Amino acid sequence: MTDLKSRYANALMNTFGPPKLVLTRGEGAHVWDDTGKQYLDLLGGIAVNSLGHAHPALVDAVTTQLQTLGHVSNFFATEPQVVLAERLLDLLGAQGKVFFTNSGTEANEAAFKLTRRTGRTHVVATEGAFHGRTMGALALTSKVAYREPFEPLPGGVTFVPYGDAAALADAVTDETAAVILEPLQGEAGVLAPPLHYLEQAREITREHGALLWLDEIQTGIGRTGAWFAHQNPAVAAPIDGLADVVTVAKGLAGGFPIGALIATGATADLLQPGNHGTTFGGNPVASAAALAVLDTIEKEGLLDQVTSLGHHVRERLGADDRVTEVRGAGLLIGLDLSEAVSAEVTAAALEAGFIINNPTPERIRLAPPLVLTQEQADSFLAAWPGILDAGYGEAP
Ligand SMILES: *Cc1c(COP(=O)(O)O)cnc(C)c1O
């Protein structure tokens, strides 16, 4: 097993850089590497492992469904898929319809195609946004380093500064098909817009007959302490009415690949037979996994737990002078360091047995399992000053 890193380098494309660890096992919020060392997983597969690792409810749902009916084509209906679509619409409080995919970028890709069915082709997106890596989703992603090697991308996209409602109002016209926004920009390091931004975006889009499309791929499904971040009063003032399109993925099935495009009202009928398709999307096993996640979040009261634990963690993280700002809601947490040492801090954390993430040179992101306990969080908070010492190259 020890030579797995070199075998990885030989057999896998070098898209992610060298892997930091070889992981062999997980349970709850912990994972273990091939030397038997234990880590507290405060990244959760990048906001994916909502129930942690090997949660019995998830294992049981996947096993039972696989033993019953593992896959059928989308020529046929299965109960888990239908129930999951109904549940998502319920949680959103919407009349509408769902299209299932296998990933976040595919959910956005489907939504992008849906926006074209308005008869308009102009889309407004924001600077710092991340919407995925396929050609359509990439066209909506602002980061030049991601885009440039693959141009030309689908056109007609205008980027505006995130959180600036006046700039949004200037960019949206009667030719605009949609505005795509994240309630919090996760990949940018959990950036928050002003509290009334989404509400203003709803007004601006309505005025011009454009769709409001919220990318909740990272922020949705309990991550911020509400089912959807845009419904979380700590993230956004309530919008008047509903978003037209909401995309989700990451945490939805707790590690099983799935994504969903949820469209509300008349928008739900824009994609018609033949307009779009998928072989795996809405697969009964993935759908059963997602239902187990939603049930468990409800049964274990995780939304409240995530909210209060998030407050506690943010307050304690920010107590150190080397942390200049702490942001986020629930268990999606971003912080700024006083120096560009986030890679060193992340490495020091790993050494100390904690998996965290450095989305930019001075930002740290945490997106732990929603089942993280206070004791587990406190073990990290106790180690945090020492991790900063090591990351800053200071003697403890
Ligand atoms: C991760 C992410 C995506 C892309 O999801 P994939 O499953 O990696 O394709 C899109 N939008 C947001 C906001 C994300 O965080």
The ligand as an SDF file (V2000), in Angstrom:
LIG
                    3D

 15 15  0  0  0  0  0  0  0  0999 V2000
  -18.5730   21.8700   -6.2960 C   0  0  0  0  0  0  0  0  0  0  0  0
  -19.4050   22.8890   -6.9290 C   0  0  0  0  0  0  0  0  0  0  0  0
  -19.8470   22.7510   -8.2560 C   0  0  0  0  0  0  0  0  0  0  0  0
  -19.4340   21.6080   -9.1320 C   0  0  0  0  0  0  0  0  0  0  0  0
  -19.8360   20.3740   -8.6000 O   0  0  0  0  0  0  0  0  0  0  0  0
  -19.1200   19.0230   -9.1220 P   0  0  0  0  0  0  0  0  0  0  0  0
  -19.8950   17.9350   -8.4690 O   0  0  0  0  0  0  0  0  0  0  0  0
  -17.6870   19.0950   -8.6620 O   0  0  0  0  0  0  0  0  0  0  0  0
  -19.2210   19.0070  -10.5930 O   0  0  0  0  0  0  0  0  0  0  0  0
  -20.6600   23.7490   -8.7640 C   0  0  0  0  0  0  0  0  0  0  0  0
  -21.0440   24.7920   -8.0110 N   0  0  0  0  0  0  0  0  0  0  0  0
  -20.6450   24.9520   -6.7270 C   0  0  0  0  0  0  0  0  0  0  0  0
  -21.1150   26.1420   -5.9470 C   0  0  0  0  0  0  0  0  0  0  0  0
  -19.8070   24.0150   -6.1450 C   0  0  0  0  0  0  0  0  0  0  0  0
  -19.3900   24.1790   -4.8910 O   0  0  0  0  0  0  0  0  0  0  0  0
  1  2  1  0
  2  3  1  0
  2 14  2  0
  3  4  1  0
  3 10  2  0
  4  5  1  0
  5  6  1  0
  6  7  2  0
  6  8  1  0
  6  9  1  0
 10 11  1  0
 11 12  2  0
 12 13  1  0
 12 14  1  0
 14 15  1  0
M  END
$$$$
